[in-house]
């Protein structure tokens, strides 16, 4: 199984508004355990910074 970051721009035909989404797999010892997805109303600027945290139960 190949796990990789996925990002995609969708037009308004999907949900009525255009959006940009990014999903990143969460791996533990190389095994997929979940994923983290963020959705914006439009593609964020390239210089945008993100802070992502993780707790043991999330």
mmCIF file as Biopython writes it, N, C-alpha, C and O atoms, coordinates in Angstrom:
data_model
#
loop_
_atom_site.group_PDB
_atom_site.id
_atom_site.type_symbol
_atom_site.label_atom_id
_atom_site.label_alt_id
_atom_site.label_comp_id
_atom_site.label_asym_id
_atom_site.label_entity_id
_atom_site.label_seq_id
_atom_site.pdbx_PDB_ins_code
_atom_site.Cartn_x
_atom_site.Cartn_y
_atom_site.Cartn_z
_atom_site.occupancy
_atom_site.B_iso_or_equiv
_atom_site.auth_seq_id
_atom_site.auth_asym_id
_atom_site.pdbx_PDB_model_num
ATOM 1   N N  . UNK A ? 1  ? 0.841   -1.175 0.000  1.0 0.0 1  A 1 
ATOM 2   C CA . UNK A ? 1  ? 0.000   0.000  0.000  1.0 0.0 1  A 1 
ATOM 3   C C  . UNK A ? 1  ? 0.885   1.236  0.000  1.0 0.0 1  A 1 
ATOM 4   O O  . UNK A ? 1  ? 1.816   1.346  0.798  1.0 0.0 1  A 1 
ATOM 5   N N  . UNK A ? 2  ? 0.588   2.166  -0.903 1.0 0.0 2  A 1 
ATOM 6   C CA . UNK A ? 2  ? 1.341   3.408  -0.994 1.0 0.0 2  A 1 
ATOM 7   C C  . UNK A ? 2  ? 0.546   4.510  -0.300 1.0 0.0 2  A 1 
ATOM 8   O O  . UNK A ? 2  ? -0.601  4.778  -0.661 1.0 0.0 2  A 1 
ATOM 9   N N  . UNK A ? 3  ? 1.154   5.140  0.686  1.0 0.0 3  A 1 
ATOM 10  C CA . UNK A ? 3  ? 0.521   6.252  1.395  1.0 0.0 3  A 1 
ATOM 11  C C  . UNK A ? 3  ? 1.293   7.508  1.054  1.0 0.0 3  A 1 
ATOM 12  O O  . UNK A ? 3  ? 2.515   7.554  1.200  1.0 0.0 3  A 1 
ATOM 13  N N  . UNK A ? 4  ? 0.580   8.525  0.601  1.0 0.0 4  A 1 
ATOM 14  C CA . UNK A ? 4  ? 1.249   9.765  0.235  1.0 0.0 4  A 1 
ATOM 15  C C  . UNK A ? 4  ? 0.311   10.948 0.449  1.0 0.0 4  A 1 
ATOM 16  O O  . UNK A ? 4  ? -0.900  10.783 0.590  1.0 0.0 4  A 1 
ATOM 17  N N  . UNK A ? 5  ? 0.887   12.119 0.469  1.0 0.0 5  A 1 
ATOM 18  C CA . UNK A ? 5  ? 0.129   13.358 0.579  1.0 0.0 5  A 1 
ATOM 19  C C  . UNK A ? 5  ? -0.674  13.560 -0.708 1.0 0.0 5  A 1 
ATOM 20  O O  . UNK A ? 5  ? -0.170  13.329 -1.807 1.0 0.0 5  A 1 
ATOM 21  N N  . UNK A ? 6  ? -1.915  13.990 -0.560 1.0 0.0 6  A 1 
ATOM 22  C CA . UNK A ? 6  ? -2.770  14.259 -1.708 1.0 0.0 6  A 1 
ATOM 23  C C  . UNK A ? 6  ? -3.322  15.668 -1.569 1.0 0.0 6  A 1 
ATOM 24  O O  . UNK A ? 6  ? -3.787  16.052 -0.496 1.0 0.0 6  A 1 
ATOM 25  N N  . UNK A ? 7  ? -3.274  16.439 -2.647 1.0 0.0 7  A 1 
ATOM 26  C CA . UNK A ? 7  ? -3.868  17.777 -2.640 1.0 0.0 7  A 1 
ATOM 27  C C  . UNK A ? 7  ? -4.616  17.962 -3.947 1.0 0.0 7  A 1 
ATOM 28  O O  . UNK A ? 7  ? -4.177  17.516 -5.008 1.0 0.0 7  A 1 
ATOM 29  N N  . UNK A ? 8  ? -5.756  18.630 -3.845 1.0 0.0 8  A 1 
ATOM 30  C CA . UNK A ? 8  ? -6.597  18.743 -5.021 1.0 0.0 8  A 1 
ATOM 31  C C  . UNK A ? 8  ? -7.518  19.960 -4.933 1.0 0.0 8  A 1 
ATOM 32  O O  . UNK A ? 8  ? -8.049  20.281 -3.870 1.0 0.0 8  A 1 
ATOM 33  N N  . UNK A ? 9  ? -7.694  20.626 -6.070 1.0 0.0 9  A 1 
ATOM 34  C CA . UNK A ? 9  ? -8.628  21.742 -6.201 1.0 0.0 9  A 1 
ATOM 35  C C  . UNK A ? 9  ? -9.903  21.199 -6.832 1.0 0.0 9  A 1 
ATOM 36  O O  . UNK A ? 9  ? -9.841  20.502 -7.844 1.0 0.0 9  A 1 
ATOM 37  N N  . UNK A ? 10 ? -11.054 21.507 -6.248 1.0 0.0 10 A 1 
ATOM 38  C CA . UNK A ? 10 ? -12.344 21.071 -6.796 1.0 0.0 10 A 1 
ATOM 39  C C  . UNK A ? 10 ? -13.179 22.288 -7.140 1.0 0.0 10 A 1 
ATOM 40  O O  . UNK A ? 10 ? -13.127 23.304 -6.448 1.0 0.0 10 A 1 
ATOM 41  N N  . UNK A ? 11 ? -13.943 22.182 -8.203 1.0 0.0 11 A 1 
ATOM 42  C CA . UNK A ? 11 ? -14.812 23.300 -8.556 1.0 0.0 11 A 1 
ATOM 43  C C  . UNK A ? 11 ? -16.150 23.174 -7.841 1.0 0.0 11 A 1 
ATOM 44  O O  . UNK A ? 11 ? -16.375 22.220 -7.096 1.0 0.0 11 A 1 
ATOM 45  N N  . UNK A ? 12 ? -17.016 24.114 -8.062 1.0 0.0 12 A 1 
ATOM 46  C CA . UNK A ? 12 ? -18.268 24.192 -7.312 1.0 0.0 12 A 1 
ATOM 47  C C  . UNK A ? 12 ? -19.272 23.095 -7.671 1.0 0.0 12 A 1 
ATOM 48  O O  . UNK A ? 12 ? -20.302 22.984 -7.007 1.0 0.0 12 A 1 
ATOM 49  N N  . UNK A ? 13 ? -19.010 22.289 -8.688 1.0 0.0 13 A 1 
ATOM 50  C CA . UNK A ? 13 ? -19.935 21.206 -9.030 1.0 0.0 13 A 1 
ATOM 51  C C  . UNK A ? 13 ? -20.002 20.125 -7.955 1.0 0.0 13 A 1 
ATOM 52  O O  . UNK A ? 13 ? -20.988 19.392 -7.886 1.0 0.0 13 A 1 
ATOM 53  N N  . UNK A ? 14 ? -18.983 20.013 -7.122 1.0 0.0 14 A 1 
ATOM 54  C CA . UNK A ? 14 ? -18.950 18.954 -6.107 1.0 0.0 14 A 1 
ATOM 55  C C  . UNK A ? 14 ? -19.874 19.278 -4.928 1.0 0.0 14 A 1 
ATOM 56  O O  . UNK A ? 14 ? -20.776 18.500 -4.618 1.0 0.0 14 A 1 
ATOM 57  N N  . UNK A ? 15 ? -19.653 20.437 -4.264 1.0 0.0 15 A 1 
ATOM 58  C CA . UNK A ? 15 ? -20.446 20.794 -3.081 1.0 0.0 15 A 1 
ATOM 59  C C  . UNK A ? 15 ? -21.123 22.155 -3.183 1.0 0.0 15 A 1 
ATOM 60  O O  . UNK A ? 15 ? -21.650 22.653 -2.188 1.0 0.0 15 A 1 
ATOM 61  N N  . UNK A ? 16 ? -21.120 22.760 -4.354 1.0 0.0 16 A 1 
ATOM 62  C CA . UNK A ? 16 ? -21.750 24.059 -4.528 1.0 0.0 16 A 1 
ATOM 63  C C  . UNK A ? 16 ? -20.809 25.228 -4.359 1.0 0.0 16 A 1 
ATOM 64  O O  . UNK A ? 16 ? -21.158 26.350 -4.726 1.0 0.0 16 A 1 
ATOM 65  N N  . UNK A ? 17 ? -19.619 25.001 -3.810 1.0 0.0 17 A 1 
ATOM 66  C CA . UNK A ? 17 ? -18.588 26.035 -3.677 1.0 0.0 17 A 1 
ATOM 67  C C  . UNK A ? 17 ? -17.239 25.409 -4.044 1.0 0.0 17 A 1 
ATOM 68  O O  . UNK A ? 17 ? -17.008 24.235 -3.756 1.0 0.0 17 A 1 
ATOM 69  N N  . UNK A ? 18 ? -16.355 26.175 -4.670 1.0 0.0 18 A 1 
ATOM 70  C CA . UNK A ? 18 ? -15.031 25.625 -4.964 1.0 0.0 18 A 1 
ATOM 71  C C  . UNK A ? 18 ? -14.219 25.491 -3.677 1.0 0.0 18 A 1 
ATOM 72  O O  . UNK A ? 18 ? -14.409 26.266 -2.740 1.0 0.0 18 A 1 
ATOM 73  N N  . UNK A ? 19 ? -13.319 24.515 -3.625 1.0 0.0 19 A 1 
ATOM 74  C CA . UNK A ? 19 ? -12.477 24.346 -2.443 1.0 0.0 19 A 1 
ATOM 75  C C  . UNK A ? 19 ? -11.168 23.670 -2.801 1.0 0.0 19 A 1 
ATOM 76  O O  . UNK A ? 19 ? -11.032 23.066 -3.865 1.0 0.0 19 A 1 
ATOM 77  N N  . UNK A ? 20 ? -10.208 23.781 -1.897 1.0 0.0 20 A 1 
ATOM 78  C CA . UNK A ? 20 ? -8.904  23.139 -2.039 1.0 0.0 20 A 1 
ATOM 79  C C  . UNK A ? 20 ? -8.700  22.273 -0.812 1.0 0.0 20 A 1 
ATOM 80  O O  . UNK A ? 20 ? -8.886  22.743 0.311  1.0 0.0 20 A 1 
ATOM 81  N N  . UNK A ? 21 ? -8.327  21.035 -1.000 1.0 0.0 21 A 1 
ATOM 82  C CA . UNK A ? 21 ? -8.121  20.112 0.116  1.0 0.0 21 A 1 
ATOM 83  C C  . UNK A ? 21 ? -6.760  19.454 0.078  1.0 0.0 21 A 1 
ATOM 84  O O  . UNK A ? 21 ? -6.207  19.196 -0.992 1.0 0.0 21 A 1 
ATOM 85  N N  . UNK A ? 22 ? -6.224  19.183 1.261  1.0 0.0 22 A 1 
ATOM 86  C CA . UNK A ? 22 ? -4.954  18.477 1.419  1.0 0.0 22 A 1 
ATOM 87  C C  . UNK A ? 22 ? -5.165  17.374 2.446  1.0 0.0 22 A 1 
ATOM 88  O O  . UNK A ? 22 ? -5.755  17.608 3.501  1.0 0.0 22 A 1 
ATOM 89  N N  . UNK A ? 23 ? -4.690  16.188 2.143  1.0 0.0 23 A 1 
ATOM 90  C CA . UNK A ? 23 ? -4.782  15.078 3.083  1.0 0.0 23 A 1 
ATOM 91  C C  . UNK A ? 23 ? -3.414  14.419 3.202  1.0 0.0 23 A 1 
ATOM 92  O O  . UNK A ? 23 ? -2.759  14.134 2.199  1.0 0.0 23 A 1 
ATOM 93  N N  . UNK A ? 24 ? -2.993  14.182 4.435  1.0 0.0 24 A 1 
ATOM 94  C CA . UNK A ? 24 ? -1.678  13.607 4.717  1.0 0.0 24 A 1 
ATOM 95  C C  . UNK A ? 24 ? -1.868  12.352 5.563  1.0 0.0 24 A 1 
ATOM 96  O O  . UNK A ? 24 ? -2.581  12.391 6.565  1.0 0.0 24 A 1 
ATOM 97  N N  . UNK A ? 25 ? -1.244  11.239 5.177  1.0 0.0 25 A 1 
ATOM 98  C CA . UNK A ? 25 ? -1.400  10.023 5.973  1.0 0.0 25 A 1 
ATOM 99  C C  . UNK A ? 25 ? -0.665  10.119 7.307  1.0 0.0 25 A 1 
ATOM 100 O O  . UNK A ? 25 ? 0.372   10.775 7.412  1.0 0.0 25 A 1 
ATOM 101 N N  . UNK A ? 26 ? -1.208  9.463  8.310  1.0 0.0 26 A 1 
ATOM 102 C CA . UNK A ? 26 ? -0.536  9.326  9.604  1.0 0.0 26 A 1 
ATOM 103 C C  . UNK A ? 26 ? -0.040  7.888  9.668  1.0 0.0 26 A 1 
ATOM 104 O O  . UNK A ? 26 ? -0.827  6.942  9.626  1.0 0.0 26 A 1 
ATOM 105 N N  . UNK A ? 27 ? 1.278   7.740  9.770  1.0 0.0 27 A 1 
ATOM 106 C CA . UNK A ? 27 ? 1.902   6.419  9.767  1.0 0.0 27 A 1 
ATOM 107 C C  . UNK A ? 27 ? 2.519   6.117  11.128 1.0 0.0 27 A 1 
ATOM 108 O O  . UNK A ? 27 ? 3.017   7.012  11.810 1.0 0.0 27 A 1 
ATOM 109 N N  . UNK A ? 28 ? 2.480   4.868  11.506 1.0 0.0 28 A 1 
ATOM 110 C CA . UNK A ? 28 ? 3.157   4.405  12.710 1.0 0.0 28 A 1 
ATOM 111 C C  . UNK A ? 28 ? 3.979   3.191  12.319 1.0 0.0 28 A 1 
ATOM 112 O O  . UNK A ? 28 ? 3.432   2.147  11.968 1.0 0.0 28 A 1 
ATOM 113 N N  . UNK A ? 29 ? 5.301   3.333  12.381 1.0 0.0 29 A 1 
ATOM 114 C CA . UNK A ? 29 ? 6.216   2.280  11.940 1.0 0.0 29 A 1 
ATOM 115 C C  . UNK A ? 29 ? 5.931   1.861  10.503 1.0 0.0 29 A 1 
ATOM 116 O O  . UNK A ? 29 ? 6.019   0.683  10.159 1.0 0.0 29 A 1 
ATOM 117 N N  . UNK A ? 30 ? 5.583   2.853  9.659  1.0 0.0 30 A 1 
ATOM 118 C CA . UNK A ? 30 ? 5.319   2.588  8.253  1.0 0.0 30 A 1 
ATOM 119 C C  . UNK A ? 30 ? 3.935   2.045  7.948  1.0 0.0 30 A 1 
ATOM 120 O O  . UNK A ? 30 ? 3.614   1.786  6.788  1.0 0.0 30 A 1 
ATOM 121 N N  . UNK A ? 31 ? 3.110   1.869  8.975  1.0 0.0 31 A 1 
ATOM 122 C CA . UNK A ? 31 ? 1.764   1.327  8.798  1.0 0.0 31 A 1 
ATOM 123 C C  . UNK A ? 31 ? 0.746   2.467  8.894  1.0 0.0 31 A 1 
ATOM 124 O O  . UNK A ? 31 ? 0.780   3.234  9.856  1.0 0.0 31 A 1 
ATOM 125 N N  . UNK A ? 32 ? -0.156  2.593  7.919  1.0 0.0 32 A 1 
ATOM 126 C CA . UNK A ? 32 ? -1.157  3.659  7.982  1.0 0.0 32 A 1 
ATOM 127 C C  . UNK A ? 32 ? -2.077  3.494  9.193  1.0 0.0 32 A 1 
ATOM 128 O O  . UNK A ? 32 ? -2.653  2.428  9.412  1.0 0.0 32 A 1 
ATOM 129 N N  . UNK A ? 33 ? -2.204  4.567  9.972  1.0 0.0 33 A 1 
ATOM 130 C CA . UNK A ? 33 ? -3.067  4.559  11.153 1.0 0.0 33 A 1 
ATOM 131 C C  . UNK A ? 33 ? -4.202  5.560  11.048 1.0 0.0 33 A 1 
ATOM 132 O O  . UNK A ? 33 ? -5.124  5.534  11.863 1.0 0.0 33 A 1 
ATOM 133 N N  . UNK A ? 34 ? -4.151  6.432  10.070 1.0 0.0 34 A 1 
ATOM 134 C CA . UNK A ? 34 ? -5.192  7.440  9.911  1.0 0.0 34 A 1 
ATOM 135 C C  . UNK A ? 34 ? -4.744  8.482  8.919  1.0 0.0 34 A 1 
ATOM 136 O O  . UNK A ? 34 ? -3.807  8.268  8.151  1.0 0.0 34 A 1 
ATOM 137 N N  . UNK A ? 35 ? -5.424  9.613  8.942  1.0 0.0 35 A 1 
ATOM 138 C CA . UNK A ? 35 ? -5.077  10.690 8.036  1.0 0.0 35 A 1 
ATOM 139 C C  . UNK A ? 35 ? -5.506  12.026 8.599  1.0 0.0 35 A 1 
ATOM 140 O O  . UNK A ? 35 ? -6.388  12.097 9.455  1.0 0.0 35 A 1 
ATOM 141 N N  . UNK A ? 36 ? -4.892  13.065 8.123  1.0 0.0 36 A 1 
ATOM 142 C CA . UNK A ? 36 ? -5.221  14.428 8.515  1.0 0.0 36 A 1 
ATOM 143 C C  . UNK A ? 36 ? -5.611  15.172 7.255  1.0 0.0 36 A 1 
ATOM 144 O O  . UNK A ? 36 ? -4.851  15.201 6.287  1.0 0.0 36 A 1 
ATOM 145 N N  . UNK A ? 37 ? -6.786  15.771 7.262  1.0 0.0 37 A 1 
ATOM 146 C CA . UNK A ? 37 ? -7.280  16.483 6.083  1.0 0.0 37 A 1 
ATOM 147 C C  . UNK A ? 37 ? -7.629  17.910 6.450  1.0 0.0 37 A 1 
ATOM 148 O O  . UNK A ? 37 ? -8.234  18.168 7.491  1.0 0.0 37 A 1 
ATOM 149 N N  . UNK A ? 38 ? -7.240  18.837 5.585  1.0 0.0 38 A 1 
ATOM 150 C CA . UNK A ? 38 ? -7.588  20.250 5.745  1.0 0.0 38 A 1 
ATOM 151 C C  . UNK A ? 38 ? -8.256  20.715 4.452  1.0 0.0 38 A 1 
ATOM 152 O O  . UNK A ? 38 ? -7.840  20.343 3.356  1.0 0.0 38 A 1 
ATOM 153 N N  . UNK A ? 39 ? -9.296  21.531 4.598  1.0 0.0 39 A 1 
ATOM 154 C CA . UNK A ? 39 ? -10.038 22.038 3.440  1.0 0.0 39 A 1 
ATOM 155 C C  . UNK A ? 39 ? -10.137 23.551 3.557  1.0 0.0 39 A 1 
ATOM 156 O O  . UNK A ? 39 ? -10.506 24.079 4.606  1.0 0.0 39 A 1 
ATOM 157 N N  . UNK A ? 40 ? -9.802  24.247 2.467  1.0 0.0 40 A 1 
ATOM 158 C CA . UNK A ? 40 ? -9.888  25.703 2.408  1.0 0.0 40 A 1 
ATOM 159 C C  . UNK A ? 40 ? -10.845 26.094 1.290  1.0 0.0 40 A 1 
ATOM 160 O O  . UNK A ? 40 ? -11.037 25.328 0.346  1.0 0.0 40 A 1 
ATOM 161 N N  . UNK A ? 41 ? -11.458 27.296 1.387  1.0 0.0 41 A 1 
ATOM 162 C CA . UNK A ? 41 ? -12.349 27.743 0.316  1.0 0.0 41 A 1 
ATOM 163 C C  . UNK A ? 41 ? -11.612 28.022 -0.989 1.0 0.0 41 A 1 
ATOM 164 O O  . UNK A ? 41 ? -12.234 28.049 -2.051 1.0 0.0 41 A 1 
ATOM 165 N N  . UNK A ? 42 ? -10.317 28.226 -0.932 1.0 0.0 42 A 1 
ATOM 166 C CA . UNK A ? 42 ? -9.489  28.380 -2.127 1.0 0.0 42 A 1 
ATOM 167 C C  . UNK A ? 42 ? -8.074  27.965 -1.771 1.0 0.0 42 A 1 
ATOM 168 O O  . UNK A ? 42 ? -7.757  27.810 -0.592 1.0 0.0 42 A 1 
ATOM 169 N N  . UNK A ? 43 ? -7.225  27.784 -2.755 1.0 0.0 43 A 1 
ATOM 170 C CA . UNK A ? 43 ? -5.842  27.362 -2.517 1.0 0.0 43 A 1 
ATOM 171 C C  . UNK A ? 43 ? -5.105  28.417 -1.685 1.0 0.0 43 A 1 
ATOM 172 O O  . UNK A ? 43 ? -5.073  29.588 -2.062 1.0 0.0 43 A 1 
ATOM 173 N N  . UNK A ? 44 ? -4.513  28.012 -0.557 1.0 0.0 44 A 1 
ATOM 174 C CA . UNK A ? 44 ? -3.788  28.987 0.278  1.0 0.0 44 A 1 
ATOM 175 C C  . UNK A ? 44 ? -2.482  29.411 -0.397 1.0 0.0 44 A 1 
ATOM 176 O O  . UNK A ? 44 ? -1.949  28.688 -1.238 1.0 0.0 44 A 1 
ATOM 177 N N  . UNK A ? 45 ? -1.972  30.588 -0.024 1.0 0.0 45 A 1 
ATOM 178 C CA . UNK A ? 45 ? -0.687  31.041 -0.591 1.0 0.0 45 A 1 
ATOM 179 C C  . UNK A ? 45 ? 0.434   30.052 -0.254 1.0 0.0 45 A 1 
ATOM 180 O O  . UNK A ? 45 ? 0.374   29.361 0.763  1.0 0.0 45 A 1 
ATOM 181 N N  . UNK A ? 46 ? 1.441   29.989 -1.103 1.0 0.0 46 A 1 
ATOM 182 C CA . UNK A ? 46 ? 2.558   29.059 -0.893 1.0 0.0 46 A 1 
ATOM 183 C C  . UNK A ? 46 ? 3.322   29.358 0.392  1.0 0.0 46 A 1 
ATOM 184 O O  . UNK A ? 46 ? 3.913   28.449 0.975  1.0 0.0 46 A 1 
ATOM 185 N N  . UNK A ? 47 ? 3.324   30.606 0.845  1.0 0.0 47 A 1 
ATOM 186 C CA . UNK A ? 47 ? 4.087   30.985 2.031  1.0 0.0 47 A 1 
ATOM 187 C C  . UNK A ? 47 ? 3.314   30.743 3.330  1.0 0.0 47 A 1 
ATOM 188 O O  . UNK A ? 47 ? 3.784   31.123 4.403  1.0 0.0 47 A 1 
ATOM 189 N N  . UNK A ? 48 ? 2.142   30.119 3.249  1.0 0.0 48 A 1 
ATOM 190 C CA . UNK A ? 48 ? 1.334   29.894 4.444  1.0 0.0 48 A 1 
ATOM 191 C C  . UNK A ? 48 ? 1.997   28.848 5.345  1.0 0.0 48 A 1 
ATOM 192 O O  . UNK A ? 48 ? 2.456   27.810 4.871  1.0 0.0 48 A 1 
ATOM 193 N N  . UNK A ? 49 ? 2.042   29.135 6.649  1.0 0.0 49 A 1 
ATOM 194 C CA . UNK A ? 49 ? 2.598   28.194 7.623  1.0 0.0 49 A 1 
ATOM 195 C C  . UNK A ? 49 ? 1.463   27.475 8.335  1.0 0.0 49 A 1 
ATOM 196 O O  . UNK A ? 49 ? 0.377   28.031 8.495  1.0 0.0 49 A 1 
ATOM 197 N N  . UNK A ? 50 ? 1.707   26.252 8.758  1.0 0.0 50 A 1 
ATOM 198 C CA . UNK A ? 50 ? 0.713   25.454 9.450  1.0 0.0 50 A 1 
ATOM 199 C C  . UNK A ? 50 ? 1.319   24.862 10.702 1.0 0.0 50 A 1 
ATOM 200 O O  . UNK A ? 50 ? 2.491   24.484 10.720 1.0 0.0 50 A 1 
ATOM 201 N N  . UNK A ? 51 ? 0.517   24.783 11.746 1.0 0.0 51 A 1 
ATOM 202 C CA . UNK A ? 51 ? 0.925   24.127 12.972 1.0 0.0 51 A 1 
ATOM 203 C C  . UNK A ? 51 ? 0.006   22.936 13.164 1.0 0.0 51 A 1 
ATOM 204 O O  . UNK A ? 51 ? -1.211  23.094 13.255 1.0 0.0 51 A 1 
ATOM 205 N N  . UNK A ? 52 ? 0.575   21.762 13.226 1.0 0.0 52 A 1 
ATOM 206 C CA . UNK A ? 52 ? -0.213  20.529 13.392 1.0 0.0 52 A 1 
ATOM 207 C C  . UNK A ? 52 ? 0.260   19.844 14.667 1.0 0.0 52 A 1 
ATOM 208 O O  . UNK A ? 52 ? 1.461   19.694 14.892 1.0 0.0 52 A 1 
ATOM 209 N N  . UNK A ? 53 ? -0.685  19.434 15.493 1.0 0.0 53 A 1 
ATOM 210 C CA . UNK A ? 53 ? -0.332  18.734 16.717 1.0 0.0 53 A 1 
ATOM 211 C C  . UNK A ? 53 ? -0.955  17.344 16.710 1.0 0.0 53 A 1 
ATOM 212 O O  . UNK A ? 53 ? -1.880  17.056 15.951 1.0 0.0 53 A 1 
ATOM 213 N N  . UNK A ? 54 ? -0.422  16.497 17.575 1.0 0.0 54 A 1 
ATOM 214 C CA . UNK A ? 54 ? -0.967  15.142 17.681 1.0 0.0 54 A 1 
ATOM 215 C C  . UNK A ? 54 ? -0.936  14.712 19.146 1.0 0.0 54 A 1 
ATOM 216 O O  . UNK A ? 54 ? 0.063   14.892 19.842 1.0 0.0 54 A 1 
ATOM 217 N N  . UNK A ? 55 ? -2.043  14.145 19.592 1.0 0.0 55 A 1 
ATOM 218 C CA . UNK A ? 55 ? -2.125  13.556 20.917 1.0 0.0 55 A 1 
ATOM 219 C C  . UNK A ? 55 ? -2.176  12.039 20.754 1.0 0.0 55 A 1 
ATOM 220 O O  . UNK A ? 55 ? -2.463  11.547 19.663 1.0 0.0 55 A 1 
ATOM 221 N N  . UNK A ? 56 ? -1.909  11.312 21.794 1.0 0.0 56 A 1 
ATOM 222 C CA . UNK A ? 56 ? -1.875  9.852  21.699 1.0 0.0 56 A 1 
ATOM 223 C C  . UNK A ? 56 ? -3.229  9.273  21.269 1.0 0.0 56 A 1 
ATOM 224 O O  . UNK A ? 56 ? -3.265  8.244  20.595 1.0 0.0 56 A 1 
ATOM 225 N N  . UNK A ? 57 ? -4.335  9.911  21.644 1.0 0.0 57 A 1 
ATOM 226 C CA . UNK A ? 57 ? -5.646  9.369  21.293 1.0 0.0 57 A 1 
ATOM 227 C C  . UNK A ? 57 ? -6.256  10.014 20.054 1.0 0.0 57 A 1 
ATOM 228 O O  . UNK A ? 57 ? -7.375  9.671  19.672 1.0 0.0 57 A 1 
ATOM 229 N N  . UNK A ? 58 ? -5.551  10.930 19.428 1.0 0.0 58 A 1 
ATOM 230 C CA . UNK A ? 58 ? -6.079  11.605 18.233 1.0 0.0 58 A 1 
ATOM 231 C C  . UNK A ? 58 ? -4.998  11.757 17.205 1.0 0.0 58 A 1 
ATOM 232 O O  . UNK A ? 58 ? -5.241  12.301 16.128 1.0 0.0 58 A 1 
#
